[in-house]
Amino acid sequence: MSTNTKNTLLDRYKKLLHKIEYKEVPTVIRVNTLATTHEKVIERLKKELVELTKIPFLRNGYTTTSKRSMASMTPYMLGYYYIQETASQIPVEILNPQPGEKIIDMCAAPGGKTTQISQMMKNEGAVHAYESKKHRIDSLMNNIERMRVTNAIIFNKDVLEAKGEYDKVLLDAPCSGNLASDKEWLSKRTIEGIKENAKIQEKLLHKAINLCKEGGIVVYSTCSLEPEENEEVITNVLKLRKDTTLEDTDCSIGSSGLKIFDSKKYCENIELTKRFWPDECPTQGFFIAKIRKTKSKRKEK
Ligand SMILES: C[S@@+](CC[C@H](N)C(=O)[O-])C[C@H]1O[C@@H](n2cnc3c(N)ncnc32)[C@H](O)[C@@H]1O
């Protein structure tokens, strides 16, 4: 990677008016109420000399004091918790899955959010978990089994081929990531790559809306901080879709989505989307949008 490209990427971060640098965060777990209770996990981890502190805005999230790998402990193997960073637990909290619903997780592996959806559904209803990459299916299967999920079906398939209609749709899109969670980020990414990802994300978001029933919810999330992969994707897709509206995420932390970047103005109500700036929030970097499907395309014609 040339110094020029690194500088261009860093200049863009400067333009976002935030100090983005690599950030260590404590290990965060999500207690799995399909397998156990909060109290039992707190007790059990005390024996491993790990103290837990509840994260007030998450239903099942705790920060840990562990210096050891939380994945090497027996309660982990028993499915008592999933290691899942704070911001990464928020999209499903916003999706708010309910028992009995039919939900699609469009980009599922390794299954952090699939297993969280099933947990909130109390294993009642159905989750369709799509993952196109064969080599990522094992981790998805293992996590589904370990976390005692019984209402999920895995599709090792490109989700653009998915059919059907769902009450709720989660699109945790493939993205460019960010420097705060990846030390090597600057040497892996280019502006061209970011633009390529944005094109894929737009295609996936159109598909997400098509798969959603009238009145249903689509949650779009990325761990990228690039406006092209976030506010711009939302703007480009929603301006073509008269069957959608942006909704408030009702999330108590994070900042509003950007209204403008590099003289590009984003769509009406874009401030309802959420940005989790790693230099401001007690989380890693993330972007989340909540979209309501207002009427089906068919009726629109
Ligand atoms: C950001 S990761 C998902 C992380 C996951 N939601 C979690 O919380 O554990 C994106 C995943 O989407 C998969 N993916 C990318 N394009 C896809 C497509 N067209 N259909 C299905 N899966 C896709 C990638 O292989 C990758 O595993």
The ligand as an SDF file (V2000), in Angstrom:
LIG
                    3D

 27 29  0  0  0  0  0  0  0  0999 V2000
  -20.1780   -8.3840    8.3690 C   0  0  0  0  0  0  0  0  0  0  0  0
  -20.1280  -10.0850    8.0900 S   0  0  0  0  0  0  0  0  0  0  0  0
  -21.5270  -10.6530    8.9960 C   0  0  0  0  0  0  0  0  0  0  0  0
  -21.3020  -10.8060   10.4680 C   0  0  0  0  0  0  0  0  0  0  0  0
  -22.4870  -11.4780   11.1520 C   0  0  0  0  0  0  0  0  0  0  0  0
  -23.7180  -10.7640   10.8660 N   0  0  0  0  0  0  0  0  0  0  0  0
  -22.3090  -11.5870   12.6510 C   0  0  0  0  0  0  0  0  0  0  0  0
  -22.8310  -10.7400   13.3940 O   0  0  0  0  0  0  0  0  0  0  0  0
  -21.6700  -12.5500   13.1050 O   0  0  0  0  0  0  0  0  0  0  0  0
  -20.7530  -10.2270    6.4430 C   0  0  0  0  0  0  0  0  0  0  0  0
  -20.9430  -11.6530    5.9690 C   0  0  0  0  0  0  0  0  0  0  0  0
  -21.7550  -11.5950    4.7960 O   0  0  0  0  0  0  0  0  0  0  0  0
  -21.3280  -12.5990    3.8980 C   0  0  0  0  0  0  0  0  0  0  0  0
  -21.8480  -12.2110    2.5520 N   0  0  0  0  0  0  0  0  0  0  0  0
  -21.3450  -11.2740    1.7180 C   0  0  0  0  0  0  0  0  0  0  0  0
  -22.0970  -11.1690    0.6080 N   0  0  0  0  0  0  0  0  0  0  0  0
  -23.1160  -12.0640    0.7430 C   0  0  0  0  0  0  0  0  0  0  0  0
  -24.2190  -12.4300   -0.0740 C   0  0  0  0  0  0  0  0  0  0  0  0
  -24.4370  -11.8470   -1.2680 N   0  0  0  0  0  0  0  0  0  0  0  0
  -25.0740  -13.3970    0.3640 N   0  0  0  0  0  0  0  0  0  0  0  0
  -24.8680  -13.9960    1.5780 C   0  0  0  0  0  0  0  0  0  0  0  0
  -23.8230  -13.6890    2.3820 N   0  0  0  0  0  0  0  0  0  0  0  0
  -22.9570  -12.7340    1.9870 C   0  0  0  0  0  0  0  0  0  0  0  0
  -19.8290  -12.5670    4.0540 C   0  0  0  0  0  0  0  0  0  0  0  0
  -19.2460  -13.7650    3.5790 O   0  0  0  0  0  0  0  0  0  0  0  0
  -19.6770  -12.3660    5.5580 C   0  0  0  0  0  0  0  0  0  0  0  0
  -19.6020  -13.6100    6.2100 O   0  0  0  0  0  0  0  0  0  0  0  0
  1  2  1  0
  2  3  1  0
  2 10  1  0
  3  4  1  0
  4  5  1  0
  5  6  1  0
  5  7  1  0
  7  8  2  0
  7  9  1  0
 10 11  1  0
 11 12  1  0
 11 26  1  0
 12 13  1  0
 13 14  1  0
 13 24  1  0
 14 15  1  0
 14 23  1  0
 15 16  2  0
 16 17  1  0
 17 18  1  0
 17 23  2  0
 18 19  1  0
 18 20  2  0
 20 21  1  0
 21 22  2  0
 22 23  1  0
 24 25  1  0
 24 26  1  0
 26 27  1  0
M  CHG  2   2   1   9  -1
M  END
$$$$
